[in-house]
């Protein structure tokens, strides 16, 4: 069972306020992202809050992402996006339909449109980083 499946299993049993708190907790659990990596190149465009995503090549072509945001709920959303692909091979990440994996969370109905407008851009940046690394 993937990390995302585990999160969804818990998420489905929660009411709206508890789901909000779960997302914030996911964001708190992200490993710290060094300030030096929070650059224009790692900034996700189109988000209401500032969001940064940085890929780190790991063992066997696996990608490990570091991410951060200046808003707690947005940090939780990016943590959810990363849970779908964390520590997977770059080529696999580039091909993964992250939006489909996140669909059961129904974020558009759980959060304001202001909170979710940047999700496609987060997904696009993750997949672009992965495709670039996969091509080597």
Contact map, one row per residue, 1 for C-alpha under 8 A:
1110110000000000000000000000000000000000000000000000000000000000000000000000000000000000000000000000000000000000000000000000000000000000
1111110000000000000000000000000000000000000000000000000000000000000000000000000000010000000000000000000000000000000000000000000000000000
1111111000000000000000000000000000000000000000000000000000000000000000000000000000110000000000000000000000000000000000000000000000000000
0111111100000000000000000000000000000000000000000000000000000000000000000000000100110000000000000000000000000000000000000000000000000000
1111111110000000000000000000000000000000000000000000000000000000000000000000000000000000000000000000000000000000000000000000000000000000
1111111111000000000000000000000000000000000000000000000000000000000000000000000000000000000000000000000000000000000000000000000000000000
0011111111100000000000000000000000000000000000000000000000000000000000000000000000000000000000000000000000000000000000000000000000000000
0001111111110000000000000000000000000000000000000000000000000000000000000000000000000000000000000000000110000000000000000000000000000000
0000111111111000000000000000000000000000000000000000000000000000000000000000000000000000000000000000000000000000000000000000000000000000
0000011111111100000000000000000000000000000000000000000000000000000000000000000000000000000000000000000000000000000000000000000000000000
0000001111111100001001000000000000000000000000000000000000000000000000000000000000000000000000000000000010000000000000000000000000000000
0000000111111100000000000000000000000000000000000000000000000000000000000000000000000000000000000000000010000000000000000000000000000000
0000000011111110000000000000000000000000000000000000000000000000000000000000000000000000000000000000000000000000000000000000000000000000
0000000001111111111000000000000000000000000000000000000000000000000000000000000000000000000000000000000000000000000000000000000000000000
0000000000001111111000000000000000000000000000000000000000000000000000000000000000000000000000000000000000000000000000000000000000000000
0000000000000111111100000000000000000000000000000000000000000000000000000000000000000000000000000000000000000100000000000000000000000000
0000000000000111111110000000000000000000000000000000000000000000000000000000000000000000000000000000000000000000000000000000000000000000
0000000000000111111111000000000000000000000000000000000000000000000000000000000000000000000000000000000000000000000000000000000000000000
0000000000100111111111100000000000000000000000000000000000000000000000000000000000000000000000000000000000000000000000000000000000000000
0000000000000001111111110000000000000000000000000000000000000000000000001000000000000000000000000000000000000100000000000000000000000000
0000000000000000111111111000000000000000000000000000000000000000000000000000000000000000000000000000000000000000000000000000000000000000
0000000000100000011111111100000000000000000000000000000000000000000000000001000000000000000000000000000000000000000000000000000000000000
0000000000000000001111111110000000000000000000000000000000000000000000001001100100000000000000000000000000000000000000000000000000000000
0000000000000000000111111111000000000000000000000000000000000000000000011011000000000000000000000000000000000000000000000000000000000000
0000000000000000000011111111100000000000000000000000000000000000000000000001000000000000000000000000000000000000000000000000000000000000
0000000000000000000001111111110000000000000000000000000000000000000000000011001100000000000000000000000000000000000000000000000000000000
0000000000000000000000111111110000000000000000000000000000000000000000011111111000000000000000000000000000000000000000000000000000000000
0000000000000000000000011111110000000000000000000000000000000000000000010011000000000000000000000000000000000000000000000000000000000000
0000000000000000000000001111111000000000000000000000000000000000000000000000000000000000000000000000000000000000000000000000000000000000
0000000000000000000000000111111100000000000000000000000000000000011100000000001000000000000000000000000000000000000000000000000000000000
0000000000000000000000000000111110000000000000000000000000000000011000000000000000000000000000000000000000000000000000000000000000000000
0000000000000000000000000000011111000000000000000000000000000000011100000000000000000000000000000000000000000000000000000000000000000000
0000000000000000000000000000001111101100000000000000000000000000011100000000000000000000000000000000000000000000000000000000000000000000
0000000000000000000000000000000111111100000000000000000000000000000000000000000000000000000000000000000000000000000000000000000000000000
0000000000000000000000000000000011111100000000000000000000000000000000000000000000000000000000000000000000000000000000000000000000000000
0000000000000000000000000000000001111110000000000000000000000000000000000000000000000000000000000000000000000000000000000000000000000000
0000000000000000000000000000000011111110010000000000010000000000000000000000000000000000000000000000000000000000000000000000000000000000
0000000000000000000000000000000011111111011000000001000000000000000000000000000000000000000000000000000000000000000000000000000000000000
0000000000000000000000000000000000011111111000000001000000000000000000000000000000000000000000000000000000000000000000000000000000000000
0000000000000000000000000000000000000111111000000000000000000000000000000000000000000000000000000000000000000000000000000000000000000000
0000000000000000000000000000000000000011111000000000000000000000000000000000000000000000000000000000000000000000000000000000000000000000
0000000000000000000000000000000000001111111100000001110000000000000000000000000000000000000000000000000000000000000000000000000000000000
0000000000000000000000000000000000000111111110000111100000000000000000000000000000000000000000000000000000000000000000000000000000000000
0000000000000000000000000000000000000000011111100111100000000000000000000000000000000000000000000000000000000000000001001100100000000000
0000000000000000000000000000000000000000001111100000000000000000000000000000000000000000000000000000000000000000000001001000000000000000
0000000000000000000000000000000000000000000111110000000000000000000000000000000000000000000000000000000000000000000011001000000000000000
0000000000000000000000000000000000000000000111111110000000000000000000000000000000000000000000000000000000000000001011101000000000000000
0000000000000000000000000000000000000000000001111100000000000000000000000000000000000000000000000000000000000000011011000000000000000000
0000000000000000000000000000000000000000000000111110000000000000000011100100000000000000000000000000000000000000000000000000000000000000
0000000000000000000000000000000000000000001100111111000000000000000011100000000000000000000000000000000000000000000000000000000000000000
0000000000000000000000000000000000000000001100101111100000000000001111000110010000000000000000000000000000000000000000000000000000000000
0000000000000000000000000000000000000110011100000111110000000000001110000000000000000000000000000000000000000000000000000000000000000000
0000000000000000000000000000000000000000011100000011111000000000111100000000000000000000000000000000000000000000000000000100110000000000
0000000000000000000000000000000000001000010000000001111100000000111000000000000000000000000000000000000000000000000000000000000000000000
0000000000000000000000000000000000000000000000000000111110000011110000000000000000000000000000000000000000000000000000000000010011000000
0000000000000000000000000000000000000000000000000000011111000011110000000000000000000000000000000000000000000000000000000000000000000000
0000000000000000000000000000000000000000000000000000001111101111000000000000000000000000000000000000000000000000000000000000000000000000
0000000000000000000000000000000000000000000000000000000111111111000000000000000000000010000000000000000000000000000000000000000000000000
0000000000000000000000000000000000000000000000000000000011111100000000000000000000000000000000000000000000000000000000000000000000000000
0000000000000000000000000000000000000000000000000000000001111100000000000000000000000000100000000000000000000000000000000000000000000000
0000000000000000000000000000000000000000000000000000000011111110000000000000000000000001110000000000000000000000000000000000000000000100
0000000000000000000000000000000000000000000000000000000011111111000000000000000000000011110000000000000000000000000000000000000000000000
0000000000000000000000000000000000000000000000000000001111001111100000000000000000000111110000000000000000000000000000000000000001000000
0000000000000000000000000000000000000000000000000000001111000111110000000000000000000111000000000000000000000000000000000000000000000000
0000000000000000000000000000000000000000000000000000111100000011111000000000000001000110000000000000000000000000000000000000000000000000
0000000000000000000000000000011110000000000000000000111100000001111100000000000000000000000000000000000000000000000000000000000000000000
0000000000000000000000000000011110000000000000000011110000000000111110000010011000000000000000000000000000000000000000000000000000000000
0000000000000000000000000000010110000000000000000011100000000000011111000010010000000000000000000000000000000000000000000000000000000000
0000000000000000000000000000000000000000000000001111000000000000001111110110000000000000000000000000000000000000000000000000000000000000
0000000000000000000000000000000000000000000000001110000000000000000111110110000000000000000000000000000000000000000000000000000000000000
0000000000000000000000000000000000000000000000001100000000000000000011111110000000000000000000000000000000000000000000000000000000000000
0000000000000000000000010011000000000000000000000000000000000000000011111111000000000000000000000000000000000000000000000000000000000000
0000000000000000000100110010000000000000000000000000000000000000000000111111100000000000000000000000000000000000001000000000000000000000
0000000000000000000000000010000000000000000000001010000000000000000011111111110000000000000000000000000000000000001000000000000000000000
0000000000000000000000010111000000000000000000000010000000000000001111111111111000000000000000000000000000000000000000000000000000000000
0000000000000000000001111111000000000000000000000000000000000000000000011111111100000000000000000000000000000000000000000000000000000000
0000000000000000000000100010000000000000000000000000000000000000000000001111111110000000000000000000000000000000000000100000000000000000
0000000000000000000000000010000000000000000000000010000000000000001100000111111111000000000000000000000000000000000000100100000000000000
0000000000000000000000000110010000000000000000000000000000000000001000000011111111100000000000000000000000000000000000000000000000000000
0001000000000000000000100100000000000000000000000000000000000000000000000001111111110000000000000000010000000000000000000000000000000000
0000000000000000000000000000000000000000000000000000000000000000000000000000111111111000000000000100010000000000000000000110000000000000
0000000000000000000000000000000000000000000000000000000000000000100000000000011111111100000000000000000000000000000000000000000000000000
0011000000000000000000000000000000000000000000000000000000000000000000000000001111111100000000000000000000000000000000000000000000000000
0111000000000000000000000000000000000000000000000000000000000000000000000000000111111100000000000100110000000000000000000000000000000000
0000000000000000000000000000000000000000000000000000000000000000000000000000000011111111000010010100000000000000000000000000000000000000
0000000000000000000000000000000000000000000000000000000000000011100000000000000001111111000000000000000000000000000000000000000000000000
0000000000000000000000000000000000000000000000000000000001000111100000000000000000001111100000000000000000000000000000000000000000000000
0000000000000000000000000000000000000000000000000000000000001111000000000000000000001111110110000000000000000000000000000000000000000000
0000000000000000000000000000000000000000000000000000000000011110000000000000000000000011111110000000000000000000000000000000000000000000
0000000000000000000000000000000000000000000000000000000000001110000000000000000000000001111111000000000000000000000000000000000001101100
0000000000000000000000000000000000000000000000000000000000000000000000000000000000000000111111100000000000000000000000000000000001100100
0000000000000000000000000000000000000000000000000000000000000000000000000000000000000001111111110000000000000000000000000000000000000000
0000000000000000000000000000000000000000000000000000000000000000000000000000000000001001111111110000000000000000000000000000011001100000
0000000000000000000000000000000000000000000000000000000000000000000000000000000000000000011111110000000000000000000000000000011111100100
0000000000000000000000000000000000000000000000000000000000000000000000000000000000000000001111111000000000000000000000000000001000000000
0000000000000000000000000000000000000000000000000000000000000000000000000000000000001000000111111100000000000000000000000000001000000000
0000000000000000000000000000000000000000000000000000000000000000000000000000000000000000000000111111100000000000000000000000000000000000
0000000000000000000000000000000000000000000000000000000000000000000000000000000010011000000000011111110000000000000000000010000000000000
0000000000000000000000000000000000000000000000000000000000000000000000000000000000000000000000001111111000000000000000010010000000000000
0000000000000000000000000000000000000000000000000000000000000000000000000000000000000000000000001111111100000000000000000000000000000000
0000000000000000000000000000000000000000000000000000000000000000000000000000000000010000000000001111111100000000000000000000000000000000
0000000000000000000000000000000000000000000000000000000000000000000000000000000110010000000000000111111111100000000000000000000000000000
0000000000000000000000000000000000000000000000000000000000000000000000000000000000000000000000000011111111100000000000000000000000000000
0000000100000000000000000000000000000000000000000000000000000000000000000000000000000000000000000001111111000000000000000000000000000000
0000000100110000000000000000000000000000000000000000000000000000000000000000000000000000000000000000011111100000000000000000000000000000
0000000000000000000000000000000000000000000000000000000000000000000000000000000000000000000000000000011111111100000000000000000000000000
0000000000000000000000000000000000000000000000000000000000000000000000000000000000000000000000000000011011111110000100000000000000000000
0000000000000000000000000000000000000000000000000000000000000000000000000000000000000000000000000000000001111111100100000000000000000000
0000000000000000000000000000000000000000000000000000000000000000000000000000000000000000000000000000000001111111000000000000000000000000
0000000000000001000100000000000000000000000000000000000000000000000000000000000000000000000000000000000001111111000000000000000000000000
0000000000000000000000000000000000000000000000000000000000000000000000000000000000000000000000000000000000111111101100000000000000000000
0000000000000000000000000000000000000000000000000000000000000000000000000000000000000000000000000000000000011111111100000000000000000000
0000000000000000000000000000000000000000000000000000000000000000000000000000000000000000000000000000000000010011111110000000000000000000
0000000000000000000000000000000000000000000000010000000000000000000000000000000000000000000000000000000000000001111110000000000000000000
0000000000000000000000000000000000000000000000110000000000000000000000001100000000000000000000000000000000000011111111000000000000000000
0000000000000000000000000000000000000000000000000000000000000000000000000000000000000000000000000000000000110011111111100000000000000000
0000000000000000000000000000000000000000000001110000000000000000000000000000000000000000000000000000000000000000111111110000000000000000
0000000000000000000000000000000000000000000111110000000000000000000000000000000000000000000000000000000000000000001111111100000000000000
0000000000000000000000000000000000000000000000100000000000000000000000000000110000000000000000000000000000000000000111111110000000000000
0000000000000000000000000000000000000000000000000000000000000000000000000000000000000000000000000010000000000000000011111111000000000000
0000000000000000000000000000000000000000000111100000000000000000000000000000000000000000000000000000000000000000000001111111100000000000
0000000000000000000000000000000000000000000100000000100000000000000000000000010010000000000000000000000000000000000001111111110000000000
0000000000000000000000000000000000000000000000000000000000000000000000000000000010000000000000000110000000000000000000111111111000000000
0000000000000000000000000000000000000000000000000000000000000000000000000000000000000000000000000000000000000000000000011111111100000000
0000000000000000000000000000000000000000000100000000100000000000000000000000000000000000000000000000000000000000000000001111111110000000
0000000000000000000000000000000000000000000000000000101000000000000000000000000000000000000011000000000000000000000000000111111111000000
0000000000000000000000000000000000000000000000000000000000000000000000000000000000000000000011110000000000000000000000000011111111100000
0000000000000000000000000000000000000000000000000000000000000000000000000000000000000000000001000000000000000000000000000001111111110000
0000000000000000000000000000000000000000000000000000001000000000000000000000000000000000000001000000000000000000000000000000111111111000
0000000000000000000000000000000000000000000000000000001000000010000000000000000000000000011011000000000000000000000000000000011111111100
0000000000000000000000000000000000000000000000000000000000000000000000000000000000000000011011000000000000000000000000000000001111111110
0000000000000000000000000000000000000000000000000000000000000000000000000000000000000000000000000000000000000000000000000000000111111111
0000000000000000000000000000000000000000000000000000000000000000000000000000000000000000010000000000000000000000000000000000000011111111
0000000000000000000000000000000000000000000000000000000000001000000000000000000000000000011001000000000000000000000000000000000001111111
0000000000000000000000000000000000000000000000000000000000000000000000000000000000000000000000000000000000000000000000000000000000111111
0000000000000000000000000000000000000000000000000000000000000000000000000000000000000000000000000000000000000000000000000000000000011111
